[in-house]
Amino acid sequence: MYKNQYRYYDLVMAAFVTVLITSNLIGPAKISQVEVPFFGLLTFGAGVLFFPISFIFGDILTEVYGYAASRRVIWAGFIALAFASFMAWMIVALPPAPYWHNQEAYEIAFGSAWRVSLASLVAFAAGEFVNSFVLAKMKIMTKGKYLWSRTIGSTIAGEAIDSILFYPLAFYNSGVIPNDKIILVVIAQFVAKTLIEILFTPGIYKIVAFLKKKENLDHFDTRTNFNPFIFK
């Protein structure tokens, strides 16, 4: 349906899935520290740069094409992310040749623990569906006005669910992050991700306007079944 009817739907889907795969393969391997004015030294996982972008794509998909179209993309991203995580684990687990001495570096870069990968999948799916649901409902409530309110509002809801689920599932009693510090990490990551969404708001306006004009579409989910497990 979407493939044959719309010009840019597949491109947005491809971009969304690309962001997810790169976030899982590139982001977890590096912890960064930057000096932020008024806040001091900020420590964060590099993956924080990727996931807000996936929520931005989710906002664009739901705003233009509707919840059902966004649901298809979320599941496509989930399957792609699960496959990439499984293949990364399998390749790391393969025994290295005796003359190949880069196994340790490879494990650091691509060998994220199964618990982290599973937490990432669960948090991603829950956060993205909440983000899409909230935006679709807010669009009806605002009668299509005030795009900024629903992109930011839905992101606050989605990112909150994502962060609240991911860090406890991935790191509680793991020894990586002290249990009493997890809530601080959740808050820091949530704030950072939400700020990225706010900064991207002018760009979202332009992309949404472009797609609505080119696709001749501005979908309202007035009769949508919001069950995330329906694949129509």
Secondary structure by P-SEA (a helix, b strand, c coil): ccccccccaaaaaaaaaaaaaaaacccccbbbbbbbccccbbbbbcccccaaaaaaaaaaaaacccaaaaaaaaaaaaaaaaaaaaaaaaaaaccccccccaaaaaaaaccccaaaaaaaaaaaaaaaaaaaaaaaaaaaaacccaaaaaaaaaaaaaaaaaaaccccccccccccccccaaaaaaaaaaaaaaaaaaaaaaaaaaaaaaaaaaaccccccccccccccccc
